[in-house]
Amino acid sequence: MAPIYEISNENADAFESFMDKAKFPYKKVAEKNPQDDSQNFWTIPDVQYNEKNQDYQLSKELLPAKTQASHLEHKLKVGESDFHIMDSDNQFALMKAAYNMPESEQKDEIQEFFKESFYNSWLLTGTNVEYTPNGKDRVNHGVRECSQEANVVGKDEWLKDSKNKEVYGAILGEENAKIIEEVYNWATGKDLRLWRLNSNPKKTTKRVVRSVSGVVRTGLNAYDVPVSQFSCFGGKASQTKRDARGQRS
């Protein structure tokens, strides 16, 4: 029996012509498109973030547990070529865009993924809070070198009871409590409660921002030390082109 040769798409036309003339049996093997890994992520359209309207890809698996510094080092290295940790405002913008998607099987899958992930894992973001002895605290978003001042320190609180929406604007990029509550209720099935330092530290202290969903609440946690290791959602901006009107091309 004559051997069967497998060929790739590269130079396929010339090779097929040669093999046909030589009357050797062969079969053509399709090359895997490196971009064709859509089974590993969901595409979420119209994510309003960092003064841009972009499609984002959300990994169907959480990124492995690391310190925030290690996650951010990976993000700085890969840019948007690979899944990376998202800052807390980026993560909320993605969640809000998913919440606003038309009803579909994909939207249901994303919602279930959010619920399971928030309930089963402490989920780290790329954002940290620098609590100061005096004056306003600083909310720092990852590798963007973007900082906002806000009075973060205070008693733990339910979002619905908050009198200071400034802190949510600084951490989540959204001050509208109704919108925040709707998105978190959709993504976790629970109301949101903020956990933070309850009094000013004696010296400037940095704490990471992460979240978890429990039996009765979803915690937005801004008091964990940076050396702790946690998993996180993996996201990246899609390479989909848009024209000057923001339409996909």
C-alpha positions in Angstrom: 0.0 0.0 0.0 1.4 3.4 -1.0 2.0 5.9 1.8 -0.5 8.7 2.4 1.1 12.1 2.6 -0.4 15.0 4.7 0.2 18.5 3.6 -0.6 22.0 5.0 -2.2 24.9 3.2 1.2 26.5 2.6 2.3 25.9 -1.1 -0.7 23.6 -1.4 -1.5 24.3 -5.0 2.0 23.4 -6.3 2.2 20.3 -4.1 -1.2 19.1 -5.1 -0.3 19.5 -8.8 2.9 17.5 -8.3 1.2 14.7 -6.4 -1.6 14.4 -8.9 0.9 13.9 -11.7 2.9 11.4 -9.6 -0.4 9.7 -8.8 0.5 9.5 -5.1 -2.5 9.4 -2.7 -2.6 12.3 -0.2 -5.0 14.2 2.0 -5.1 17.9 2.7 -5.0 18.9 6.4 -6.4 22.3 7.2 -4.1 24.5 9.3 -5.4 25.8 12.5 -6.1 29.5 12.4 -4.3 31.0 15.5 -7.2 33.5 15.8 -9.8 30.7 15.8 -10.0 30.0 19.5 -13.5 31.3 20.0 -14.4 28.3 22.0 -12.1 29.6 24.8 -13.8 33.0 25.3 -17.0 35.0 24.9 -17.1 38.3 22.9 -18.8 41.1 24.7 -19.7 44.1 22.5 -19.8 47.8 23.3 -17.7 47.9 26.4 -17.5 51.6 27.4 -14.2 52.0 29.1 -11.3 54.4 29.2 -13.1 56.8 26.8 -13.4 54.1 24.2 -16.2 51.9 22.9 -14.7 48.4 22.2 -15.6 44.8 22.0 -13.9 42.7 24.7 -13.1 39.0 25.0 -13.7 37.3 28.3 -11.9 34.0 29.0 -14.1 31.1 29.9 -11.5 30.2 32.6 -10.3 32.2 35.5 -6.6 33.2 35.4 -4.5 31.2 38.0 -3.9 32.7 41.5 -1.1 35.2 41.7 -0.3 38.3 43.6 -1.6 41.5 42.1 2.0 42.5 41.1 2.5 39.3 39.2 -0.8 39.7 37.4 0.0 43.2 36.4 3.5 42.2 35.3 1.9 39.7 32.9 -0.6 42.4 31.7 2.3 44.8 31.0 4.1 42.1 29.1 1.3 40.8 26.8 -0.8 44.0 26.3 -4.0 43.0 24.5 -2.5 39.9 22.8 -3.4 37.6 25.7 -5.9 37.5 28.5 -4.9 39.5 31.6 -6.2 40.9 34.8 -8.6 43.8 34.5 -8.7 46.9 36.7 -11.9 47.2 38.8 -13.4 49.9 36.5 -12.6 47.9 33.4 -14.1 44.7 35.0 -17.3 46.6 35.9 -17.6 48.1 32.4 -17.3 44.6 30.9 -20.0 43.3 33.3 -22.3 46.2 32.5 -21.9 45.6 28.8 -22.7 41.9 29.3 -25.8 42.9 31.3 -26.9 45.1 28.4 -26.5 42.4 25.8 -29.7 41.2 24.1 -31.1 38.0 25.6 -29.3 35.0 24.2 -27.8 31.6 25.1 -24.4 33.3 25.2 -25.6 35.9 27.6 -27.0 33.2 29.9 -23.6 31.4 29.8 -21.8 34.6 30.7 -24.2 35.2 33.6 -23.8 31.7 34.9 -20.0 32.0 34.7 -20.1 35.2 36.6 -22.3 33.7 39.4 -20.1 30.6 39.8 -16.9 32.5 39.7 -17.9 35.2 42.2 -19.3 32.5 44.6 -16.4 30.1 44.4 -13.4 32.4 44.3 -12.0 35.6 45.7 -11.6 37.5 42.4 -8.7 40.0 42.3 -8.6 43.2 40.1 -5.7 45.3 39.0 -6.8 48.2 41.3 -5.5 49.1 44.7 -6.3 51.7 47.3 -3.7 53.8 49.1 -5.2 54.7 52.4 -3.6 57.9 53.8 -3.3 59.2 57.4 -4.9 62.5 56.4 -7.0 63.7 53.5 -8.4 61.7 50.7 -7.2 58.2 49.7 -5.9 57.3 46.3 -7.5 54.7 44.0 -4.8 53.4 41.6 -5.8 51.5 38.5 -3.2 49.0 37.4 -0.5 49.7 34.8 -2.4 52.8 33.4 -0.8 55.0 36.1 -4.3 56.3 36.6 -5.2 57.5 40.1 -8.2 59.1 41.6 -8.6 60.7 45.0 -11.6 59.7 47.0 -12.7 59.3 50.7 -12.6 55.5 50.7 -12.0 54.9 54.4 -15.1 54.5 56.4 -17.6 52.0 57.9 -18.5 49.0 55.8 -21.7 49.6 54.1 -24.4 48.3 51.7 -24.3 50.2 48.4 -28.0 51.0 48.7 -27.4 52.8 52.1 -24.3 54.7 50.9 -24.2 58.5 51.2 -20.9 58.7 49.4 -21.1 57.5 45.8 -17.7 59.1 45.1 -15.9 56.0 46.3 -17.8 53.8 43.8 -17.0 56.2 41.0 -13.4 55.9 41.8 -13.3 52.1 42.2 -15.9 51.0 39.6 -16.0 54.0 37.2 -19.8 54.4 38.0 -21.5 56.5 40.7 -25.1 55.6 39.8 -26.1 53.2 42.6 -29.1 51.9 40.6 -26.9 50.8 37.7 -24.3 49.3 39.9 -26.9 47.3 41.9 -28.6 46.1 38.8 -25.4 44.8 37.2 -24.2 43.1 40.4 -27.6 41.6 41.1 -27.6 40.2 37.5 -24.0 38.9 37.7 -24.1 37.5 41.3 -27.7 37.4 42.4 -26.8 39.4 45.5 -26.7 43.0 46.8 -23.3 44.8 46.9 -21.6 45.5 50.2 -18.3 47.5 50.5 -15.6 46.3 52.8 -12.7 48.7 53.5 -10.5 50.2 56.2 -12.7 51.7 58.9 -10.3 54.3 60.1 -7.2 56.1 58.8 -3.9 54.3 59.1 -1.0 55.8 60.9 1.0 55.7 57.6 0.0 55.3 54.0 -1.1 51.7 53.4 -1.8 50.0 50.1 -4.7 47.4 49.8 -5.9 45.5 46.8 -9.5 45.5 45.4 -11.2 42.2 45.0 -14.7 40.7 45.1 -16.5 37.6 46.3 -20.2 36.6 46.5 -21.5 34.9 49.7 -24.8 33.6 50.8 -26.4 36.9 51.5 -24.2 39.5 49.8 -21.5 40.3 47.2 -18.5 41.9 48.8 -16.5 44.6 47.1 -13.4 44.3 49.2 -10.8 47.1 49.5 -8.7 46.0 52.5 -6.6 42.9 51.5 -2.8 43.1 51.6 -1.0 43.1 48.2 1.0 39.9 48.9 -2.1 37.7 48.9 -2.6 35.5 45.8 -6.0 35.3 44.0 -7.5 34.2 40.7 -9.1 36.8 38.4 -11.2 37.2 35.3 -9.2 37.2 32.1 -10.1 39.9 29.6 -8.6 41.6 26.6 -9.8 44.2 24.1 -10.9 42.6 20.8 -9.0 43.5 17.6 -12.3 44.2 15.8 -11.9 47.4 13.7 -14.4 50.2 13.9 -14.9 53.1 11.6 -15.0 56.8 12.6 -18.7 56.4 13.6 -17.8 53.5 15.9 -19.3 50.9 13.6 -17.6 47.5 13.2 -15.9 47.2 9.8 
